[in-house]
Amino acid sequence: MRIALLAVLLATPALAAPVATDPPNNPTYKPAFAGQHRAEEVHTKTPLTVTEVATGLHSPWAIAFMPDGRMLVTEKNPAALRIVTQAGKISMAVAGIPKVNANGQSGLLGLALSPKFATDHVVYWTYSEPRAGGGNGLALARATLVDGPTPRLDGVTVIFRVEPALESNLHNGGRLVFAADGTLFLGLGERSILPGRVQAQDLGSDLGKIVHLNPDGTPAKDNPFIGKAGARPEIWSDGHRNILGIAFDARGKLWEVEMGPRGGDELNLVTRGKDYGWPTIGYGEEYSGKPVGKGITAAPGMEQPVYYWDPIVAPASLMIHSGRMFPEWRGDFFIGGLASTALVRLVVKNDRVVGEERLLTDRAERIRDAVEGPDGAIWIVTDDDNGKLLRVSAKR
């Protein structure tokens, strides 16, 4: 019997260790399934080169590549839109941005180019808008970019406004992504303060939601709550805290990352009409150390995150790599980490996280956005008053 048991033990591979972090804030919370938390640590085999392309960006927030390889970059505060070349030349501020509430976490935020940008030159962006009736709220605008020595935005139109407005400079969300059919998805925060938090699962409010819109800002026709009494027709999913990354994978599945409170950052696979639980369930706690609500991690009718972090990484963006420059990264998720000062890599198989890696930790810089460039390199902006533009490439 002892010999047989020894043979079984020798044949069983040792459990691989997760990324080394501090202990969880709440050790009583347990994952709902294997692999939901602290996946095996993995290591990139391809040698990397990190190039500092530019400095002097003021709190940069989002990057979008134009067809000629130049980038549009939003600066959160003071609010400005810049054109940046791959050689690091930064343009003057693009004229035409409307008045922005640029306080705290608010400012000029998300950015996306029209799927037909090569011909229509239309830019979409989100920003915190001061409201005439008081308070502020996220707005989605679009305009035509007129390029040249003095770039400007023509025909600026606000096509969607988050309702209700609140007096808060926190948890705006603001990341947006176009789907293959030309519609767009926008991730929204619940404004952090209690009057906003309690609306995250209220279908009569945009706060704490993903909304699905046509390019003109109207609700997309396949939205799940169209015609439901008391529900806003633009809503796609609810129960989110502060969505700061949103992306489609190669199969057309929609993913998002959102910040938890103290602990409980989440990666979610987003499904039409589902409730993602905040603030009823979650794997974090209040900054005071007290439980959020009843301190529960599961409830009927509410979705579990595919993955969560405790302690937090403070996820600020989400990109899924094509594998062009890095074949070993094909299909891997890359998340800009603020508190973790890392580029967080997740290996995802069959919609489950099977590996995690923290890259660029030696730089000790807060990473606000990370996108894949035309050649497969990863381009990063750091979250700083003197923000940097970095390029991560395969060492040659």
Backbone torsions as a table, in degrees:
resi	resn	phi	psi	omega
1	MET	NA	-45.4	-179.8
2	ARG	-63.6	-38.5	179.8
3	ILE	-65.1	-42.7	179.5
4	ALA	-63.5	-42.0	179.8
5	LEU	-64.7	-40.5	178.9
6	LEU	-62.6	-40.3	179.3
7	ALA	-62.6	-40.0	178.0
8	VAL	-64.4	-43.9	-179.1
9	LEU	-63.5	-40.7	180.0
10	LEU	-68.5	-30.4	-178.5
11	ALA	-82.4	-12.8	-178.3
12	THR	-89.9	119.9	-179.1
13	PRO	-66.3	144.9	178.2
14	ALA	-65.8	144.0	178.6
15	LEU	-69.7	127.6	179.7
16	ALA	-71.0	146.6	-177.1
17	ALA	-80.6	147.8	174.3
18	PRO	-78.7	176.0	173.7
19	VAL	-57.8	134.8	-179.0
20	ALA	-69.2	122.4	177.6
21	THR	-141.0	177.1	173.1
22	ASP	-68.8	164.1	175.6
23	PRO	-60.0	156.9	178.1
24	PRO	-63.8	152.6	176.4
25	ASN	-65.2	-37.8	178.9
26	ASN	-127.7	94.8	-177.0
27	PRO	-69.6	-9.0	179.5
28	THR	-79.2	-18.8	177.8
29	TYR	-76.6	130.6	-178.4
30	LYS	-119.6	144.5	178.4
31	PRO	-59.0	149.6	178.7
32	ALA	-78.3	-20.6	179.0
33	PHE	-156.3	161.3	-179.0
34	ALA	-61.7	134.4	178.1
35	GLY	88.1	1.7	-179.7
36	GLN	-77.5	-14.7	-173.2
37	HIS	-151.8	138.7	174.6
38	ARG	53.9	60.4	177.2
39	ALA	-67.8	167.4	179.5
40	GLU	-57.1	137.3	176.0
41	GLU	-74.0	132.7	177.8
42	VAL	-120.8	167.6	-176.7
43	HIS	-137.5	128.8	176.0
44	THR	-65.5	132.8	-179.8
45	LYS	-89.1	-29.1	-178.6
46	THR	-70.3	125.2	175.9
47	PRO	-62.9	139.4	-174.4
48	LEU	-111.4	148.2	169.7
49	THR	-118.3	128.5	176.8
50	VAL	-111.0	117.6	-177.3
51	THR	-111.4	129.1	175.8
52	GLU	-85.1	106.1	-172.8
53	VAL	-85.8	-39.7	-176.9
54	ALA	-152.5	155.0	171.6
55	THR	-132.4	172.8	175.5
56	GLY	90.8	12.7	173.7
57	LEU	-84.0	137.2	-174.8
58	HIS	-92.9	104.8	179.7
59	SER	46.8	57.6	-179.4
60	PRO	-63.4	147.0	-172.1
61	TRP	-125.6	-37.2	-175.3
62	ALA	-147.1	149.6	179.0
63	ILE	-123.1	140.7	171.0
64	ALA	-141.5	126.7	-179.4
65	PHE	-82.3	134.8	171.6
66	MET	-88.8	162.9	-176.0
67	PRO	-58.7	-27.7	-178.9
68	ASP	-85.9	4.9	176.9
69	GLY	95.0	-11.6	173.3
70	ARG	-75.2	162.6	-177.5
71	MET	-118.1	143.6	162.2
72	LEU	-93.9	135.8	-179.1
73	VAL	-132.5	128.4	173.1
74	THR	-89.0	141.4	170.9
75	GLU	-109.0	121.8	-173.2
76	LYS	-63.2	-49.7	-171.5
77	ASN	-154.6	117.2	-0.2
78	PRO	-71.3	144.9	-171.4
79	ALA	-64.6	121.8	178.1
80	ALA	-156.6	151.0	173.6
81	LEU	-113.5	129.9	-177.8
82	ARG	-122.4	155.2	168.5
83	ILE	-107.3	128.0	-176.2
84	VAL	-125.3	131.7	177.7
85	THR	-86.0	163.8	177.2
86	GLN	-69.5	-11.7	173.0
87	ALA	-88.3	-3.4	175.2
88	GLY	95.6	9.3	177.7
89	LYS	-79.1	127.9	-177.2
90	ILE	-106.5	128.1	-178.1
91	SER	-76.1	169.6	166.0
92	MET	-64.0	164.3	179.2
93	ALA	-62.5	135.1	177.1
94	VAL	-69.1	126.3	-177.4
95	ALA	-74.9	150.7	172.3
96	GLY	113.6	-6.8	177.5
97	ILE	-66.1	129.0	179.1
98	PRO	-70.6	176.4	-178.2
99	LYS	-60.7	134.1	-174.5
100	VAL	-123.3	138.7	168.6
101	ASN	-82.1	102.0	-173.4
102	ALA	-110.5	64.7	179.8
103	ASN	-126.1	142.3	177.0
104	GLY	59.3	-127.1	178.9
105	GLN	-82.5	-2.4	-177.6
106	SER	-88.8	166.0	179.5
107	GLY	147.3	-153.4	175.2
108	LEU	-86.1	125.4	-164.2
109	LEU	-123.4	-107.1	-169.7
110	GLY	-71.4	161.9	-172.1
111	LEU	-151.6	138.5	173.4
112	ALA	-154.9	149.6	176.7
113	LEU	-100.0	145.9	174.0
114	SER	-53.6	141.2	175.0
115	PRO	-57.4	-19.6	178.4
116	LYS	-106.8	27.6	-173.1
117	PHE	-56.1	-35.2	-177.7
118	ALA	-57.9	-25.8	179.6
119	THR	-113.8	-32.4	-176.5
120	ASP	-100.1	-16.8	176.0
121	HIS	58.3	30.2	-177.1
122	VAL	-92.0	133.2	179.9
123	VAL	-114.8	139.3	174.3
124	TYR	-114.9	141.0	176.9
125	TRP	-150.5	160.0	176.5
126	THR	-117.5	151.6	179.7
127	TYR	-159.1	160.6	175.7
128	SER	-83.9	118.7	-173.0
129	GLU	-105.1	124.8	171.2
130	PRO	-65.6	131.1	-176.8
131	ARG	-98.7	142.1	-177.4
132	ALA	-60.1	-34.1	-178.3
133	GLY	-86.4	4.2	-179.3
134	GLY	110.7	152.8	-178.9
135	GLY	75.2	-165.9	179.5
136	ASN	-150.3	164.9	178.9
137	GLY	-162.7	158.1	179.5
138	LEU	-66.7	138.2	175.1
139	ALA	-125.6	147.5	175.1
140	LEU	-112.5	123.6	-178.2
141	ALA	-124.6	161.4	173.3
142	ARG	-140.9	156.4	179.2
143	ALA	-164.5	167.5	176.6
144	THR	-92.7	128.1	177.6
145	LEU	-82.7	122.4	173.8
146	VAL	-102.7	108.8	-173.7
147	ASP	-79.5	167.5	176.0
148	GLY	134.3	-171.9	-177.1
149	PRO	-59.9	-31.6	177.0
150	THR	-123.8	77.3	-173.9
151	PRO	-63.9	149.5	-179.3
152	ARG	-150.4	165.4	174.6
153	LEU	-108.0	124.1	178.3
154	ASP	-106.6	147.3	175.9
155	GLY	66.9	39.4	-178.8
156	VAL	-61.9	126.6	-179.9
157	THR	-137.2	126.9	171.6
158	VAL	-79.7	118.0	-174.7
159	ILE	-103.8	-11.7	178.2
160	PHE	-157.2	136.4	176.4
161	ARG	-124.4	131.1	176.4
162	VAL	-70.6	133.5	177.7
163	GLU	-125.5	138.5	5.5
164	PRO	-89.0	165.2	169.6
165	ALA	-78.9	151.9	178.3
166	LEU	-141.6	162.0	172.2
167	GLU	-87.7	83.9	179.1
168	SER	-154.7	144.5	174.7
169	ASN	-111.0	22.9	-174.6
170	LEU	-120.0	157.7	167.2
171	HIS	48.4	60.1	175.9
172	ASN	-82.8	-23.3	-164.9
173	GLY	67.6	-138.1	172.5
174	GLY	118.3	-7.3	176.1
175	ARG	-76.8	143.7	179.3
176	LEU	-138.7	153.8	-178.9
177	VAL	-148.9	140.8	175.8
178	PHE	-87.7	140.5	173.6
179	ALA	-86.8	168.3	-178.5
180	ALA	-61.4	-26.3	-178.9
181	ASP	-86.7	4.6	178.0
182	GLY	90.1	-6.5	172.8
183	THR	-80.0	167.8	-179.0
184	LEU	-130.2	152.7	178.5
185	PHE	-117.3	137.6	-176.4
186	LEU	-128.9	125.8	179.3
187	GLY	-93.9	132.4	-173.2
188	LEU	-122.7	146.9	173.9
189	GLY	-92.6	172.1	-178.5
190	GLU	-106.1	15.2	171.4
191	ARG	73.4	2.1	173.0
192	SER	72.0	-48.7	-177.0
193	ILE	-64.2	153.2	-173.0
194	LEU	-54.6	-42.1	179.2
195	PRO	-60.2	-25.7	175.6
196	GLY	-86.9	-41.8	-178.5
197	ARG	-54.1	-42.9	-175.6
198	VAL	-70.2	-7.7	178.7
199	GLN	-96.4	-1.3	-174.8
200	ALA	-62.6	-29.0	178.1
201	GLN	-107.1	13.1	179.3
202	ASP	-95.5	115.0	-177.5
203	LEU	-73.0	-4.8	174.7
204	GLY	-88.5	4.0	-177.3
205	SER	-132.1	148.4	175.5
206	ASP	-82.7	-13.2	-172.5
207	LEU	-67.9	135.2	179.6
208	GLY	70.6	34.5	-174.7
209	LYS	-127.0	163.4	157.5
210	ILE	-105.0	129.3	177.6
211	VAL	-111.1	151.0	-175.4
212	HIS	-123.1	118.5	-169.4
213	LEU	-128.2	153.6	166.4
214	ASN	-75.2	165.3	-179.0
215	PRO	-60.8	-17.4	177.0
216	ASP	-93.8	4.3	176.8
217	GLY	93.1	-5.0	177.8
218	THR	-78.9	158.2	-179.8
219	PRO	-62.7	137.4	175.8
220	ALA	-67.2	148.0	-169.5
221	LYS	-69.6	-20.9	-177.8
222	ASP	-97.4	14.7	179.7
223	ASN	-63.5	145.3	-168.9
224	PRO	-75.4	-19.8	-172.4
225	PHE	-110.9	12.5	176.0
226	ILE	-61.6	127.6	-179.6
227	GLY	87.4	-5.6	178.5
228	LYS	-82.6	127.3	-177.7
229	ALA	-57.8	130.3	176.2
230	GLY	80.2	-0.8	-177.4
231	ALA	-103.8	144.0	177.1
232	ARG	-80.2	130.5	-170.6
233	PRO	-70.9	-15.7	-178.5
234	GLU	-81.5	-11.8	-172.1
235	ILE	-72.0	135.1	175.5
236	TRP	-106.4	-42.0	178.2
237	SER	-150.2	161.6	-176.7
238	ASP	-137.8	179.6	178.2
239	GLY	78.3	33.1	179.1
240	HIS	-104.6	156.4	179.7
241	ARG	-96.6	-70.7	179.0
242	ASN	-146.6	94.8	-175.8
243	ILE	-78.6	121.0	-179.5
244	LEU	-124.6	8.4	174.2
245	GLY	-153.8	137.1	-178.9
246	ILE	-151.5	133.6	-174.2
247	ALA	-159.8	153.9	172.8
248	PHE	-97.9	141.4	172.6
249	ASP	-88.0	-178.8	-174.5
250	ALA	-65.6	-19.2	179.0
251	ARG	-92.6	0.8	-179.1
252	GLY	86.2	11.9	176.3
253	LYS	-83.5	141.3	-176.6
254	LEU	-95.6	130.9	179.3
255	TRP	-124.7	153.9	173.7
256	GLU	-145.4	154.1	170.6
257	VAL	-119.7	142.4	179.9
258	GLU	-140.1	150.3	179.5
259	MET	-78.3	132.7	169.9
260	GLY	-88.9	-175.7	174.3
261	PRO	-78.9	-122.0	175.5
262	ARG	-86.2	99.4	-168.6
263	GLY	87.6	162.6	172.5
264	GLY	88.9	19.0	167.4
265	ASP	-59.0	146.1	-172.2
266	GLU	-131.6	147.6	162.8
267	LEU	-111.7	125.2	-177.8
268	ASN	-124.6	140.1	167.1
269	LEU	-90.6	117.2	-168.2
270	VAL	-91.0	127.2	178.9
271	THR	-119.4	140.2	-178.2
272	ARG	-51.4	125.1	172.4
273	GLY	78.8	7.8	-176.3
274	LYS	-90.3	155.9	179.6
275	ASP	-106.7	121.2	-175.7
276	TYR	-96.0	10.4	159.3
277	GLY	97.3	-24.5	-176.6
278	TRP	-73.0	135.3	4.2
279	PRO	-99.6	15.7	-176.6
280	THR	-70.7	-43.2	179.4
281	ILE	-127.1	157.9	177.6
282	GLY	169.7	170.4	-177.5
283	TYR	-110.1	19.0	177.4
284	GLY	-118.6	-178.2	178.0
285	GLU	-136.5	166.4	177.5
286	GLU	-62.8	157.0	178.8
287	TYR	-63.2	-19.8	175.9
288	SER	-75.4	-13.7	-174.1
289	GLY	95.8	-7.4	178.5
290	LYS	-78.7	157.6	178.0
291	PRO	-68.3	152.4	170.9
292	VAL	-81.5	121.1	-178.7
293	GLY	56.3	-125.1	-179.7
294	LYS	-85.9	0.2	177.9
295	GLY	68.1	38.4	-179.2
296	ILE	-111.5	153.9	-176.0
297	THR	-109.2	-4.4	-179.2
298	ALA	-150.9	148.4	176.1
299	ALA	-157.8	151.0	179.8
300	PRO	-58.1	138.8	176.9
301	GLY	79.9	5.9	-179.0
302	MET	-120.7	138.3	-173.6
303	GLU	-79.7	144.2	172.0
304	GLN	-86.7	144.1	172.4
305	PRO	-66.5	149.2	173.0
306	VAL	-65.6	-32.7	-177.4
307	TYR	-153.8	148.3	173.2
308	TYR	-141.2	158.2	-179.6
309	TRP	-118.7	135.6	171.0
310	ASP	-155.2	108.0	7.2
311	PRO	-67.1	166.9	-174.2
312	ILE	-71.7	158.2	164.7
313	VAL	-105.3	-14.7	-174.6
314	ALA	59.1	70.4	-175.1
315	PRO	-69.4	128.9	-174.8
316	ALA	-115.0	-10.9	-178.1
317	SER	-165.2	166.1	178.9
318	LEU	-144.2	130.6	176.0
319	MET	-139.4	140.2	177.7
320	ILE	-112.8	120.8	-168.4
321	HIS	-80.6	141.1	179.6
322	SER	-78.8	-21.8	-175.8
323	GLY	87.5	9.8	-176.6
324	ARG	-60.1	-56.3	179.5
325	MET	-86.0	-27.0	-175.0
326	PHE	-124.9	87.9	-179.4
327	PRO	-55.9	-31.9	-179.0
328	GLU	-71.5	-13.3	179.5
329	TRP	-97.9	4.8	-175.6
330	ARG	-57.4	122.1	179.4
331	GLY	81.9	-1.3	179.3
332	ASP	-77.7	150.7	-180.0
333	PHE	-96.0	137.8	177.5
334	PHE	-124.6	128.1	-173.0
335	ILE	-124.3	126.6	173.1
336	GLY	-71.0	125.7	-178.4
337	GLY	-106.7	126.0	178.5
338	LEU	-86.6	-73.5	-179.3
339	ALA	-60.5	-31.9	-178.8
340	SER	-80.2	-8.2	-176.6
341	THR	39.4	56.9	-175.6
342	ALA	-151.1	154.5	163.6
343	LEU	-92.9	110.3	-173.5
344	VAL	-90.5	123.3	177.9
345	ARG	-106.5	130.4	174.7
346	LEU	-118.0	132.2	172.2
347	VAL	-94.3	120.3	-174.0
348	VAL	-118.5	124.3	177.4
349	LYS	-129.1	130.2	179.0
350	ASN	52.3	40.4	177.0
351	ASP	65.4	24.1	174.6
352	ARG	-130.8	146.0	178.6
353	VAL	-82.1	123.9	-178.7
354	VAL	-115.9	-2.7	178.0
355	GLY	-164.7	151.3	179.3
356	GLU	-138.5	144.6	177.5
357	GLU	-142.6	144.9	174.5
358	ARG	-111.6	115.0	-179.2
359	LEU	-105.9	154.3	175.2
360	LEU	66.8	18.2	-179.1
361	THR	-64.9	-23.7	-179.9
362	ASP	-66.1	-21.5	-179.5
363	ARG	-81.2	-20.6	178.0
364	ALA	52.9	44.6	179.9
365	GLU	-119.9	140.0	176.9
366	ARG	-72.3	126.0	-176.2
367	ILE	-101.9	118.2	-175.1
368	ARG	-92.1	-40.5	179.4
369	ASP	-145.7	146.3	176.8
370	ALA	-141.6	121.4	-178.6
371	VAL	-129.7	157.1	175.8
372	GLU	-88.5	128.3	177.7
373	GLY	-80.8	175.6	-177.4
374	PRO	-58.6	-28.2	-178.7
375	ASP	-94.9	0.8	-179.5
376	GLY	96.3	-7.1	173.4
377	ALA	-68.5	157.9	176.3
378	ILE	-101.0	126.7	178.9
379	TRP	-107.0	133.9	-170.1
380	ILE	-130.3	141.3	164.7
381	VAL	-115.0	139.4	-179.4
382	THR	-95.8	149.2	-173.8
383	ASP	-88.1	94.4	-173.3
384	ASP	-160.9	155.1	172.9
385	ASP	-62.9	-28.7	173.3
386	ASN	-113.3	66.2	-173.0
387	GLY	-68.5	150.7	-179.0
388	LYS	-110.3	152.5	168.0
389	LEU	-108.7	119.7	-177.4
390	LEU	-115.8	150.9	174.3
391	ARG	-123.7	123.7	177.4
392	VAL	-104.8	116.9	-175.9
393	SER	-132.0	168.5	175.4
394	ALA	-76.8	129.7	-179.4
395	LYS	-66.7	133.7	-179.1
396	ARG	-107.4	NA	NA
